[in-house]
Amino acid sequence: MNNENLNLALHIWRQESREAKGKFEEFIVTVSPDASILEMLDEINNRLEKEGKIPIAFESDCREGICGACGFVVNGRQHGPLPKTATCQLHMRNFKDGETIYLEPMRATPFPIIKDLIVDRSAFDKIQQSGAFISFNTGSAPDANAILVPKEAADASLDAAECIGCGACVAACINASAMLFVGAKVSQFALLPQGQLEKYERVQEMVAAMDEAGFGSCTNTYACEAECPKGISVINIAMMNRDFIVSKFRSKEVES
């Protein structure tokens, strides 16, 4: 293990508010290679507070790659240079001594900047509130466990449920599309017997909420899958599109 500290030049995006003009601010730091990038920001903020300066605003919660709150752009990549790695799991040993690193928010029209590295991802919350749930009476615990679920369906549902809602897919997409996020949230229920009752209503409601929030369309560049820290597959987009088309035919049948 390399125990020698790293000397780095950081260019961090500073923006006081959504309306304010932002810019990169340079920080020269010496940091342990075993520190995570968030721990490095903690150290910088401790120094800034001691100097009576405004600390860098960034989000974090679990710091275990589960909640998705920490996400920002590192050297032009969502979450940084490592595949399938959330920002909070990125350690400084993945950079070289003397390297220059740029940190900036995940920019997208539906994700307006709140301050510095923090963006407003409440559009995701509204999409989930529109339909990312099931209304299913499972009875007691033994009754719920009695519902047979094929292993392939359970595995695919759990894979989709790994989505942490970080927004990397949106920020990486040239159209700021949320199709991978919505596809994952639709699939995690649509693949299970418990999710069948509201399957077609759910996909219509969530797609409508996505469009209303101002996200763009999908043009199959696959940048979303490439930058997703959980490796969510674009197959979920295909399944969502299929269910959405079927739901439209079913709606017409009901009307007629």
N, C-alpha and C positions, 0 to 999 in steps of 0.2 A: 504493500500500500504506500502510495506517495503522500508523505506527511508535510512536504514543503508547501508553503502558502503560495497562492497565485496572486500576481499583480495584474489587475484588469482595468480597462478604461470602459466605463459604462455610459451609454447615452440613453437616458430615460425620458420618455415623453411626459411632459408636465402641462396640464391644462386645468385651469382653476374651475371651469364650469362648462356646461354644454355650449354656451354662447361665446365663451372666451376664446381667444386665439392661443393655440398651443405651440410648444416648441420642445426640442430635445435639450436636456440639461446634462452636462457631463459630470461624472463622479469618478475619481480615481480611488480604487479600493484594493486592499490586501485581504484575501479571504482564504479560509481553509478549503481544500479540495473536497472535503467530506461534508461541507455545508450545502444545503439545498439552496436553490435560487431564492426561495422565499426567506430563508434564514439570513441570506446575504442582504436582502432588502430590510429585514428587521434590524440588522446591524447598522445599515445606513441611516434608518429612521431614528435609531437611538442616538446616533451622532448628530443628526440634524436637530433633534429635540434639545440636546445639550447646548447646541449653538443658538437656540432660540429661533430656529427656522422651521418652516412648514414641512412635515414629513410627507413622503410619497404615499399617495392613496392607492392601495391595491386590495383585492379581496382574497380571503382564505377562510377555510373552516376546518374540515377534517384533516387536511394536509396528508391524506393517504390515497389520493387519486380516486375518490369515491363521489364527492359532492359536485365537482365541476366548477366551483366558485373561483378558483385561482387563475383560470385561463387568461393568458395574454400572449402576445407575439414576441418571439425571441429570434433575433436576426432574420426576420422575414418569414419565419415558420410559426404556425399556430402551436403553442406549447413548447416549441424548441426543436432541436435537430434530431432527437431520438424518436423513432416510431413507437406508437402505442404507449406513450408516456405523457402523463399529465404534468403541467408546469411544476406542481409541488413535488413531483418525484424526480425532477431534473436536478442533478448535483453538479457542482462546479468542477468536479474532476473531468467532466466531459468537455471542458474548454482548456485552452493552452495558456501558459503564462505569457503575459503581454498582449493578450487578445483584446480586441475591441468588440463590445457586445451592445446591440441595440434592443431596448425593451419598449414596446408600445402596445396600445390596446387593440383588441380584436375589432377592427372597424367594419361596420356595415350599417346601411341606412336604418334598418329596424333595431339596431343596437346603438343608440346615441350615447356619446361619452358623458359620463356623470362627472368624473374628475380623474385626472392622470391616467392610470391603467384600468380604471373601473368603467364598465359600460352597463347600460340598462338593458337587461335581458328579460324584463317582465313580459315581453311578447310571448316568450316560451311558456310562462305561467298561464297566460290567457288561453293558449292553445290547449294545454293540458286540462285546464278547467272546463273547456268546452266538451271534452269527451274522453279523456284518458282515465277512465274508471269503469267499473262494471257494477250493475245493480243485480246481484245474484244472491239468493238466499241459500247459503251452504248448509244451514242447519247447525248441528253440533260438529265438533271436530271430527268424530268418526264418520259422520255423514259426508263431510267435505273430502276426507281421505278416501272415501269409497268411489269417488268419481275417477274413472280410468282415463289417464292421459298417455298417449303413445310417447315413448322416450324421444323419438325424433322431434315431435311437436314440443315437448317440454324443453329439450335442449335449444331448439330454435327460439322459443319464447324467452328463455333465460338469456340467450345471446343478445336479443333485441333489448331486453330489460337492463342490460349493462350500460346503455346510454346514460351519461351523467348530465346531459343538458348544458354542456360548457359553451356551446356556440362555435366551436372550431369549424364545424362543417359549413356554417353560414359565412364566417369570415374568410374561409378558403375559397368559396364559390365565387366565380366571376359575376354571378347573378344574385348573390346573397340569398340563395335558396335554402329553405329549411326542410326540404323534402326528406333528407336522411333522418333528421330528428323526428319529424312527424311520422315517417314510415316506421321507425323503431317503436314509437309510442303506440301506434296502431297495431303493429304486429305482435307486441308482447301480450295483447289480449286476444286478438283475432285468431291466433294459433291454438288457443285453449278452448275446451268445451264451455268453460265458465264465461267466455267472452262472446259467445255466438248470439245471444239474445239481442244485443245492441250493436252487432258487428257493422251493419251497413249504415245505421244512423250515426254511429261513432265516426266512421271515416268521412262522411259528409260534413259533420259538424267541425271536425278538426281541420279539414282542408279549407273550409270556409273561414275559420278563425285565422289560419295561416295566411290566406289571401288578404283578409281584412287588415292584418298587421303589416302588410307591405313587403313581404318576402317575395323574391323573384322566382322564376320558373327553373326547372331542372333541364339542362342541356347535355347531360351525360358526360361530363368531363372527368368524373370520378375523383375530383380533388377532395370531396367531402370524406370519402372512405379512406383516402390516403392520409389525411390529416387527423382523422378521428383517433383520440387517445385510447379508445376501447375497441377499435377495429370493427365498428358496426358495418355490416355488409350492405351494399346498394341493392341487394336482393330484396331488402325490406321496402325499398321504393317501388320496385316492380310489383310486389304483392299488394302494396297500398293502391297503386294505380289500377290493378285488376279489381280489387274490392270496390274502388270508387266507381269504376265503369259499371260494374254489376249493380251497385246501389242506385245508379241513375235509371237503369232499366227497370229495376224493382219499383222505383218511385213512379214511373210512368204506368206500370201495370196497376198500381194501387189507384192512381188517378182515373184510369179508364174503367 
